[in-house]
Structures are given as structure tokens and as C-alpha cells.
Amino acid sequence: MQIRVFIYDDNEARRDSLKALIEMSQDVTFCGESANCMNVKSEMESCYPDVVLMDINMPNVNGIMGLKEIREHYPHIKVLMQTVFDDPNTIFECVRYGASGYVLKQDSPQRLLQAIQDVYDGGAVMNPGIALKVLEYFSPNK
């Protein structure tokens, strides 16, 4: 079965490269894209994705607001946050609102495809650098 993926990213070149990566994969299929989260409900209802790749920092309606709306109205859709930021406050805000995973944009294409598969299969995914920040935050020796 193909995993249907919707992409939110305000960078058109980034969306194009993600689409190309997805279209080269046998297990994943591209079903839609947008530069921001202004029309999340209609986009989810027209595409019915299994996984959303969500940029955090976008104009008008950002990825955190999009994440909140998707989790509220479509709790079965997995949302994989992707960003260049590894700010602990942003990480925890995304986790608090129900993100299924958190990857960095500089992660390898193979890691991103594996993250899509892992969250689709019910797992939680974090870039190792992000996971370290989470562990440091909860460390009693900080």
C-alpha cells in the first residue's frame, strides 16, 4: 500500500525536491502541497494524506498552527515536523500539540523516507540531534 504524503513548505524549491524524492520511492506517493497552512481543512479533505510533512516557519499560518488544526480535526493523520530549527521550545511545542515526529531539513533523503514510513507504522521519529536536546532538557544534571 502506498503512503499518501502532503507537503507544507513555503520554499518552492524545497517542495519540488521533496516531491521528486517521494515520486522516486515505491512505498510513498505525493498527494498535494501548499506554501502555508491557511487552507488545512480543505487540503486534508481533498487529499486524504496518511502523513503530512510540515515546515514550521511559514508565512500567514505557520506549521504549529497547522499541526494543531490537523490533530484537532484529523487525528488519524500523522504529522512529521521538518525544520532547520532545533530550538527546544519549538520542539516541545510541536510534541505538545501532537507531532508524530521531528526531523531536520538537512537530514538525508533516506532518513526522511524512513521517518515517513516509521510514523505511518505508528512510531515516533526524532533526528538524533533533536533527541539529544530532549534528553538534555530532562537530565537532572543540566
Z-matrix of the N, CA and C atoms (Angstrom, degrees):
N
C 1 1.458
C 2 1.528 1 109.97
N 3 1.293 2 116.26 1 137.35
C 4 1.463 3 122.37 2 179.76
C 5 1.528 4 110.55 3 -81.03
N 6 1.324 5 116.58 4 137.13
C 7 1.458 6 122.48 5 175.17
C 8 1.522 7 107.41 6 -87.71
N 9 1.334 8 116.91 7 120.02
C 10 1.464 9 121.72 8 -179.06
C 11 1.531 10 109.56 9 -84.84
N 12 1.356 11 115.99 10 126.06
C 13 1.463 12 121.39 11 -175.07
C 14 1.519 13 110.82 12 -121.63
N 15 1.326 14 115.68 13 132.96
C 16 1.469 15 123.67 14 173.71
C 17 1.522 16 106.96 15 -110.48
N 18 1.336 17 117.50 16 139.70
C 19 1.461 18 122.85 17 -176.61
C 20 1.520 19 110.83 18 -114.81
N 21 1.342 20 115.97 19 126.85
C 22 1.462 21 122.37 20 169.55
C 23 1.517 22 107.85 21 -112.29
N 24 1.333 23 116.69 22 118.54
C 25 1.464 24 121.76 23 175.99
C 26 1.516 25 107.35 24 -163.85
N 27 1.329 26 116.86 25 133.90
C 28 1.461 27 119.66 26 -179.14
C 29 1.528 28 112.51 27 -79.54
N 30 1.329 29 117.90 28 -8.65
C 31 1.463 30 121.60 29 179.16
C 32 1.532 31 108.88 30 -94.79
N 33 1.326 32 115.56 31 110.92
C 34 1.469 33 119.93 32 -176.22
C 35 1.524 34 112.37 33 -61.22
N 36 1.331 35 117.27 34 -40.19
C 37 1.469 36 120.40 35 179.25
C 38 1.533 37 110.36 36 -63.05
N 39 1.307 38 116.99 37 -38.81
C 40 1.469 39 121.21 38 177.53
C 41 1.527 40 110.37 39 -64.93
N 42 1.342 41 116.88 40 -44.83
C 43 1.470 42 119.64 41 177.00
C 44 1.526 43 110.39 42 -59.39
N 45 1.319 44 116.83 43 -43.87
C 46 1.471 45 120.13 44 -179.73
C 47 1.524 46 111.56 45 -61.89
N 48 1.333 47 117.02 46 -40.98
C 49 1.470 48 119.10 47 -179.89
C 50 1.537 49 110.97 48 -69.15
N 51 1.330 50 116.70 49 -37.12
C 52 1.468 51 119.81 50 176.53
C 53 1.526 52 110.89 51 -65.71
N 54 1.331 53 116.58 52 -41.99
C 55 1.481 54 119.86 53 177.03
C 56 1.520 55 110.35 54 -58.97
N 57 1.342 56 116.56 55 -45.72
C 58 1.468 57 120.64 56 -179.24
C 59 1.530 58 110.49 57 -61.29
N 60 1.319 59 116.87 58 -43.26
C 61 1.462 60 121.42 59 178.12
C 62 1.529 61 110.51 60 -60.54
N 63 1.308 62 116.38 61 -47.01
C 64 1.465 63 121.27 62 -178.97
C 65 1.524 64 111.07 63 -63.82
N 66 1.332 65 116.71 64 -42.71
C 67 1.462 66 120.08 65 -178.03
C 68 1.525 67 112.21 66 -67.97
N 69 1.339 68 117.76 67 -20.97
C 70 1.473 69 121.11 68 177.77
C 71 1.524 70 111.59 69 -83.85
N 72 1.317 71 117.19 70 -14.07
C 73 1.459 72 121.30 71 -178.03
C 74 1.527 73 110.59 72 -86.19
N 75 1.321 74 115.98 73 143.33
C 76 1.462 75 120.20 74 179.26
C 77 1.523 76 112.47 75 -79.59
N 78 1.328 77 117.26 76 -25.10
C 79 1.459 78 121.14 77 -172.11
C 80 1.515 79 114.08 78 -99.69
N 81 1.335 80 117.77 79 -7.69
C 82 1.453 81 122.29 80 -172.96
C 83 1.521 82 108.94 81 -127.20
N 84 1.344 83 115.61 82 141.69
C 85 1.458 84 119.74 83 177.62
C 86 1.529 85 109.92 84 -131.47
N 87 1.309 86 115.78 85 140.52
C 88 1.465 87 122.95 86 179.55
C 89 1.523 88 108.59 87 -80.27
N 90 1.358 89 116.80 88 133.42
C 91 1.465 90 118.14 89 179.50
C 92 1.527 91 113.81 90 -125.80
N 93 1.349 92 118.46 91 -6.39
C 94 1.452 93 118.86 92 177.81
C 95 1.507 94 111.98 93 169.83
N 96 1.350 95 114.64 94 168.82
C 97 1.456 96 120.45 95 -177.71
C 98 1.520 97 110.32 96 -155.41
N 99 1.346 98 114.84 97 158.49
C 100 1.460 99 120.47 98 175.13
C 101 1.527 100 108.65 99 -158.11
N 102 1.342 101 115.58 100 154.39
C 103 1.463 102 122.04 101 -179.60
C 104 1.522 103 112.71 102 -87.07
N 105 1.339 104 117.95 103 -9.39
C 106 1.468 105 121.65 104 175.62
C 107 1.530 106 108.73 105 -162.76
N 108 1.316 107 115.82 106 -179.35
C 109 1.470 108 120.65 107 -173.06
C 110 1.531 109 112.86 108 -102.60
N 111 1.308 110 118.43 109 28.81
C 112 1.465 111 120.77 110 -178.04
C 113 1.530 112 112.87 111 -66.16
N 114 1.334 113 117.66 112 -28.79
C 115 1.468 114 121.43 113 -174.72
C 116 1.524 115 112.04 114 -124.31
N 117 1.317 116 116.37 115 40.33
C 118 1.463 117 121.12 116 -174.70
C 119 1.526 118 112.10 117 -53.56
N 120 1.336 119 117.69 118 -49.60
C 121 1.463 120 119.46 119 -174.78
C 122 1.523 121 111.93 120 -60.06
N 123 1.324 122 117.89 121 -48.21
C 124 1.465 123 119.58 122 -178.99
C 125 1.529 124 111.10 123 -67.16
N 126 1.337 125 117.28 124 -34.05
C 127 1.471 126 119.88 125 179.33
C 128 1.527 127 111.24 126 -69.49
N 129 1.319 128 117.59 127 -39.26
C 130 1.463 129 120.32 128 178.05
C 131 1.529 130 110.19 129 -67.65
N 132 1.332 131 116.95 130 -37.89
C 133 1.463 132 120.71 131 -178.32
C 134 1.524 133 112.82 132 -75.66
N 135 1.320 134 118.21 133 -24.84
C 136 1.461 135 119.58 134 178.31
C 137 1.526 136 111.99 135 -87.59
N 138 1.328 137 117.25 136 -22.84
C 139 1.464 138 121.49 137 -175.09
C 140 1.524 139 113.67 138 -107.08
N 141 1.332 140 117.63 139 -34.11
C 142 1.462 141 123.22 140 -174.49
C 143 1.535 142 112.40 141 50.34
N 144 1.345 143 117.02 142 58.56
C 145 1.471 144 118.63 143 -179.52
C 146 1.521 145 111.54 144 -72.84
N 147 1.325 146 114.81 145 158.05
C 148 1.462 147 120.99 146 170.88
C 149 1.526 148 109.72 147 -88.90
N 150 1.346 149 115.10 148 -36.66
C 151 1.461 150 122.13 149 -177.56
C 152 1.523 151 108.72 150 -134.22
N 153 1.329 152 116.11 151 139.19
C 154 1.462 153 122.22 152 173.73
C 155 1.517 154 108.16 153 -112.96
N 156 1.345 155 115.97 154 127.80
C 157 1.465 156 120.97 155 169.84
C 158 1.515 157 105.65 156 -90.21
N 159 1.326 158 116.99 157 115.94
C 160 1.462 159 121.60 158 -170.67
C 161 1.525 160 111.72 159 -117.45
N 162 1.340 161 115.10 160 113.45
C 163 1.458 162 120.30 161 169.80
C 164 1.524 163 107.21 162 -70.04
N 165 1.317 164 117.90 163 148.32
C 166 1.463 165 120.03 164 -179.37
C 167 1.516 166 111.61 165 -89.33
N 168 1.317 167 116.56 166 -48.62
C 169 1.462 168 120.80 167 -171.63
C 170 1.532 169 110.19 168 -94.60
N 171 1.343 170 116.35 169 93.79
C 172 1.471 171 122.13 170 178.66
C 173 1.522 172 108.45 171 -130.63
N 174 1.342 173 117.03 172 155.99
C 175 1.470 174 119.92 173 179.75
C 176 1.536 175 111.99 174 -73.22
N 177 1.308 176 115.48 175 162.57
C 178 1.465 177 124.60 176 176.94
C 179 1.523 178 112.04 177 67.42
N 180 1.316 179 118.08 178 -79.36
C 181 1.465 180 121.53 179 178.45
C 182 1.530 181 106.96 180 -122.72
N 183 1.343 182 116.26 181 113.69
C 184 1.468 183 119.88 182 -173.41
C 185 1.532 184 112.55 183 -80.60
N 186 1.331 185 114.67 184 177.43
C 187 1.451 186 120.85 185 -175.64
C 188 1.517 187 114.63 186 -67.69
N 189 1.321 188 117.55 187 -29.72
C 190 1.467 189 119.11 188 178.80
C 191 1.526 190 110.06 189 -68.68
N 192 1.319 191 117.06 190 -40.98
C 193 1.469 192 120.11 191 176.19
C 194 1.532 193 110.37 192 -66.26
N 195 1.328 194 116.74 193 -39.18
C 196 1.467 195 120.48 194 176.34
C 197 1.513 196 111.51 195 -62.51
N 198 1.332 197 116.43 196 -42.80
C 199 1.463 198 121.82 197 177.30
C 200 1.525 199 110.36 198 -57.85
N 201 1.335 200 116.80 199 -47.62
C 202 1.464 201 120.94 200 -179.72
C 203 1.526 202 111.12 201 -58.81
N 204 1.320 203 116.76 202 -43.13
C 205 1.471 204 119.95 203 -178.55
C 206 1.530 205 111.90 204 -68.17
N 207 1.328 206 116.14 205 -41.95
C 208 1.466 207 118.99 206 178.59
C 209 1.523 208 110.33 207 -62.91
N 210 1.320 209 117.72 208 -46.09
C 211 1.467 210 120.60 209 -178.18
C 212 1.531 211 111.41 210 -64.56
N 213 1.338 212 116.33 211 -34.07
C 214 1.464 213 120.18 212 -179.93
C 215 1.530 214 111.95 213 -70.58
N 216 1.330 215 117.04 214 -43.83
C 217 1.469 216 120.96 215 -173.29
C 218 1.534 217 114.11 216 -99.49
N 219 1.331 218 117.11 217 -24.31
C 220 1.471 219 121.18 218 -175.50
C 221 1.531 220 109.12 219 -136.10
N 222 1.314 221 118.38 220 65.62
C 223 1.465 222 120.73 221 -173.13
C 224 1.528 223 114.10 222 -62.57
N 225 1.323 224 117.92 223 -17.81
C 226 1.462 225 120.90 224 179.79
C 227 1.526 226 112.33 225 -78.33
N 228 1.334 227 118.45 226 -17.11
C 229 1.465 228 121.70 227 -179.42
C 230 1.526 229 108.94 228 -80.05
N 231 1.319 230 115.85 229 129.60
C 232 1.465 231 121.77 230 178.13
C 233 1.525 232 108.65 231 -84.40
N 234 1.340 233 116.83 232 135.01
C 235 1.465 234 120.93 233 -179.86
C 236 1.519 235 108.73 234 -118.24
N 237 1.321 236 114.78 235 116.95
C 238 1.452 237 122.78 236 179.81
C 239 1.522 238 107.95 237 -103.90
N 240 1.337 239 116.30 238 109.08
C 241 1.454 240 121.48 239 -177.92
C 242 1.523 241 109.32 240 -75.38
N 243 1.336 242 116.17 241 138.33
C 244 1.461 243 120.30 242 177.44
C 245 1.521 244 108.56 243 -134.83
N 246 1.314 245 115.35 244 132.44
C 247 1.453 246 119.10 245 -175.93
C 248 1.520 247 110.70 246 -158.79
N 249 1.315 248 115.58 247 168.62
C 250 1.461 249 120.74 248 171.80
C 251 1.522 250 109.56 249 -92.90
N 252 1.325 251 117.31 250 -9.60
C 253 1.468 252 122.09 251 -176.65
C 254 1.514 253 110.92 252 -89.95
N 255 1.328 254 115.63 253 140.34
C 256 1.455 255 119.21 254 171.96
C 257 1.531 256 109.03 255 -124.39
N 258 1.325 257 115.68 256 35.75
C 259 1.451 258 123.24 257 178.42
C 260 1.529 259 109.47 258 -69.19
N 261 1.344 260 117.29 259 123.98
C 262 1.475 261 119.55 260 -177.66
C 263 1.529 262 113.90 261 -55.76
N 264 1.321 263 118.44 262 -38.83
C 265 1.467 264 119.60 263 -179.60
C 266 1.522 265 111.29 264 -62.61
N 267 1.332 266 117.08 265 -41.05
C 268 1.466 267 121.01 266 178.45
C 269 1.523 268 110.38 267 -66.73
N 270 1.323 269 116.26 268 -42.18
C 271 1.467 270 120.78 269 178.59
C 272 1.526 271 109.85 270 -57.55
N 273 1.335 272 116.90 271 -50.38
C 274 1.457 273 120.13 272 -176.38
C 275 1.521 274 111.91 273 -68.22
N 276 1.315 275 117.45 274 -33.18
C 277 1.463 276 120.02 275 176.61
C 278 1.526 277 109.88 276 -63.49
N 279 1.327 278 116.88 277 -43.62
C 280 1.466 279 120.55 278 178.38
C 281 1.529 280 111.42 279 -64.06
N 282 1.320 281 116.68 280 -43.17
C 283 1.470 282 120.49 281 178.56
C 284 1.525 283 109.90 282 -63.38
N 285 1.318 284 116.87 283 -43.49
C 286 1.468 285 121.87 284 -179.20
C 287 1.529 286 111.38 285 -60.14
N 288 1.327 287 116.93 286 -35.97
C 289 1.470 288 120.20 287 -178.71
C 290 1.522 289 113.26 288 -89.13
N 291 1.327 290 117.69 289 6.25
C 292 1.460 291 119.57 290 169.85
C 293 1.509 292 116.91 291 100.94
N 294 1.330 293 118.33 292 21.03
C 295 1.466 294 119.36 293 176.63
C 296 1.526 295 109.61 294 -60.30
N 297 1.318 296 115.76 295 142.75
C 298 1.463 297 121.33 296 178.67
C 299 1.521 298 111.51 297 -85.42
N 300 1.328 299 116.40 298 -17.50
C 301 1.451 300 121.22 299 -179.32
C 302 1.512 301 110.51 300 -174.96
N 303 1.321 302 114.61 301 171.36
C 304 1.454 303 120.65 302 -174.87
C 305 1.521 304 107.34 303 -146.41
N 306 1.337 305 116.90 304 112.84
C 307 1.461 306 121.62 305 178.80
C 308 1.524 307 109.27 306 -121.89
N 309 1.312 308 115.04 307 157.14
C 310 1.459 309 120.33 308 176.22
C 311 1.524 310 109.31 309 -95.15
N 312 1.327 311 116.24 310 147.83
C 313 1.459 312 120.25 311 -177.66
C 314 1.526 313 112.33 312 -62.15
N 315 1.324 314 117.01 313 -25.25
C 316 1.458 315 119.01 314 179.76
C 317 1.527 316 113.06 315 -83.24
N 318 1.337 317 117.98 316 -0.39
C 319 1.456 318 120.03 317 175.11
C 320 1.524 319 110.05 318 -60.18
N 321 1.316 320 116.25 319 151.83
C 322 1.472 321 120.82 320 -178.08
C 323 1.525 322 110.75 321 -66.21
N 324 1.336 323 116.75 322 155.54
C 325 1.471 324 119.78 323 176.32
C 326 1.538 325 112.25 324 -57.02
N 327 1.332 326 116.79 325 -38.49
C 328 1.459 327 120.01 326 179.55
C 329 1.531 328 110.66 327 -64.22
N 330 1.339 329 116.60 328 -39.81
C 331 1.464 330 120.09 329 179.56
C 332 1.521 331 110.41 330 -65.37
N 333 1.333 332 116.50 331 -39.98
C 334 1.458 333 120.43 332 179.99
C 335 1.531 334 110.79 333 -65.05
N 336 1.327 335 117.79 334 -45.42
C 337 1.469 336 120.21 335 178.26
C 338 1.531 337 110.83 336 -62.79
N 339 1.332 338 116.84 337 -39.08
C 340 1.465 339 119.65 338 177.95
C 341 1.524 340 110.60 339 -66.41
N 342 1.345 341 117.20 340 -37.29
C 343 1.469 342 121.01 341 178.18
C 344 1.524 343 110.45 342 -63.43
N 345 1.330 344 117.47 343 -41.76
C 346 1.467 345 121.60 344 177.41
C 347 1.534 346 109.17 345 -59.54
N 348 1.328 347 116.65 346 -47.75
C 349 1.466 348 121.05 347 179.52
C 350 1.524 349 111.11 348 -62.11
N 351 1.333 350 116.58 349 -43.59
C 352 1.464 351 120.56 350 -177.24
C 353 1.530 352 112.33 351 -64.04
N 354 1.343 353 117.56 352 -44.85
C 355 1.474 354 118.02 353 179.95
C 356 1.526 355 110.21 354 -70.25
N 357 1.314 356 117.65 355 -35.12
C 358 1.470 357 120.77 356 176.00
C 359 1.531 358 110.30 357 -59.82
N 360 1.334 359 115.86 358 -39.27
C 361 1.468 360 121.45 359 -179.49
C 362 1.528 361 112.89 360 -77.49
N 363 1.338 362 117.19 361 0.10
C 364 1.454 363 120.55 362 176.69
C 365 1.517 364 115.22 363 101.18
N 366 1.324 365 117.23 364 2.11
C 367 1.457 366 120.38 365 179.64
C 368 1.519 367 111.79 366 -85.66
N 369 1.322 368 114.80 367 175.72
C 370 1.456 369 122.20 368 174.70
C 371 1.526 370 107.04 369 -117.71
N 372 1.318 371 116.37 370 139.33
C 373 1.459 372 120.55 371 -173.73
C 374 1.520 373 109.96 372 -124.40
N 375 1.334 374 115.09 373 136.74
C 376 1.462 375 120.22 374 172.36
C 377 1.512 376 108.59 375 -141.68
N 378 1.326 377 115.29 376 135.39
C 379 1.450 378 121.10 377 169.82
C 380 1.537 379 106.71 378 -54.21
N 381 1.343 380 119.28 379 141.80
C 382 1.466 381 120.59 380 -178.25
C 383 1.534 382 113.71 381 -55.77
N 384 1.319 383 117.84 382 -36.80
C 385 1.463 384 120.69 383 177.78
C 386 1.519 385 111.93 384 -65.18
N 387 1.330 386 116.53 385 -37.09
C 388 1.461 387 121.73 386 177.76
C 389 1.531 388 109.08 387 -68.47
N 390 1.324 389 116.44 388 -44.54
C 391 1.469 390 120.55 389 179.13
C 392 1.531 391 110.49 390 -59.07
N 393 1.321 392 117.43 391 -39.07
C 394 1.463 393 120.92 392 177.98
C 395 1.531 394 110.86 393 -62.37
N 396 1.333 395 117.30 394 -42.28
C 397 1.465 396 120.55 395 178.24
C 398 1.533 397 110.77 396 -61.98
N 399 1.321 398 116.74 397 -39.72
C 400 1.466 399 120.51 398 178.19
C 401 1.528 400 110.06 399 -63.82
N 402 1.331 401 116.74 400 -45.92
C 403 1.462 402 120.25 401 179.46
C 404 1.530 403 111.32 402 -63.71
N 405 1.332 404 116.61 403 -41.53
C 406 1.471 405 119.76 404 177.94
C 407 1.521 406 111.40 405 -62.24
N 408 1.306 407 116.61 406 -38.74
C 409 1.458 408 120.85 407 -179.17
C 410 1.532 409 110.91 408 -60.16
N 411 1.330 410 115.75 409 -39.52
C 412 1.460 411 120.41 410 -177.05
C 413 1.523 412 113.11 411 -92.39
N 414 1.327 413 117.76 412 -1.25
C 415 1.453 414 121.16 413 -179.80
C 416 1.536 415 110.34 414 -68.19
N 417 1.333 416 117.20 415 135.14
C 418 1.469 417 119.53 416 178.88
C 419 1.536 418 112.40 417 -70.65
N 420 1.316 419 117.19 418 -14.19
C 421 1.472 420 120.97 419 -177.10
C 422 1.511 421 113.95 420 -98.79
N 423 1.323 422 117.54 421 18.35
C 424 1.467 423 118.52 422 -176.73
C 425 1.506 424 113.18 423 -75.42
